Amino acid sequence: MSHAPIEHAGERYLTLEVVAELYEVQVVLLHTLYERGAFGPGLTHRGARCIATVRLDRIATVARLHRVCGLDVDAIVVALERFPVELPAELPAEPT
């Protein structure tokens, strides 16, 4: 499995498998939350679900809610809906 980011429409994406490995959470948890829309829009690349790297803070929140607070998928979805994280409409330009 490649850990290299996938470039699409000017954004970088990582597969859910890579993200699960990085944040030490079960990939099935991320897949379930992805399917429920918890990470915003994603894409499928070569059969793998991917999320934008700008949304990795959301993954960190999910990992804490699951590991530290002991929340299950349904409770995580409720928490994320109740306290949404707004992302900028446009990504800031990278410094040159």
C-alpha positions in Angstrom: 0.0 0.0 0.0 1.4 3.4 -1.0 1.4 6.1 1.6 1.9 8.8 -1.0 -0.8 11.4 -1.2 -3.1 11.4 -4.1 -3.4 14.8 -5.9 -6.9 15.7 -7.2 -8.2 19.1 -8.2 -5.4 20.9 -6.3 -6.0 18.9 -3.1 -4.1 16.1 -1.5 -5.9 13.0 -0.4 -5.0 9.9 1.6 -6.7 6.5 1.6 -8.7 5.6 4.7 -6.3 2.6 5.2 -3.3 4.9 5.4 -5.1 7.3 7.7 -6.2 4.5 10.0 -2.6 3.4 10.2 -1.4 6.9 11.0 -4.0 7.5 13.7 -4.0 3.9 15.0 -7.7 3.4 14.6 -9.6 0.6 13.0 -10.1 1.1 9.3 -13.7 -0.2 9.6 -14.4 2.7 12.0 -13.2 5.2 9.4 -15.1 3.5 6.6 -18.3 3.5 8.6 -17.9 7.2 9.4 -16.9 8.0 5.8 -20.1 6.4 4.5 -22.1 8.4 7.0 -20.6 11.6 5.7 -18.6 12.5 8.8 -15.5 13.6 6.8 -17.2 15.7 4.1 -16.7 14.9 0.5 -14.1 12.4 -0.4 -13.2 10.5 -3.5 -12.5 6.9 -4.7 -9.1 6.2 -6.2 -8.4 2.8 -7.6 -11.2 1.3 -5.5 -10.0 2.9 -2.2 -11.9 5.6 -0.3 -9.9 8.8 0.2 -10.3 11.9 2.3 -8.6 15.3 1.9 -5.6 15.9 4.0 -7.1 19.2 5.2 -9.7 17.1 7.1 -7.1 15.1 9.1 -8.0 17.2 12.2 -11.4 15.5 12.0 -9.7 12.1 12.1 -7.8 13.2 15.2 -11.0 14.2 16.8 -12.6 10.8 15.9 -9.6 9.0 17.3 -9.8 10.9 20.6 -13.6 10.4 20.9 -13.3 6.7 20.3 -10.1 5.9 22.2 -10.2 8.4 25.1 -13.9 8.9 25.5 -15.0 5.4 24.5 -17.7 6.6 22.1 -19.1 4.2 19.5 -19.8 5.2 15.9 -23.3 6.5 16.6 -22.2 8.7 19.4 -19.2 10.0 17.3 -21.6 11.0 14.5 -23.8 12.8 17.0 -20.8 14.6 18.5 -19.5 15.6 15.1 -22.9 16.9 14.0 -23.4 18.8 17.2 -20.0 20.5 17.1 -19.1 20.8 13.4 -15.7 22.0 12.3 -16.1 24.6 9.5 -13.5 24.3 6.8 -12.6 27.3 4.6 -14.3 27.4 1.2 -10.9 27.7 -0.4 -7.6 26.3 0.6 -5.0 28.9 1.4 -2.2 29.3 -1.1 0.9 27.4 -0.2 4.0 29.6 0.4 6.4 29.7 -2.5 
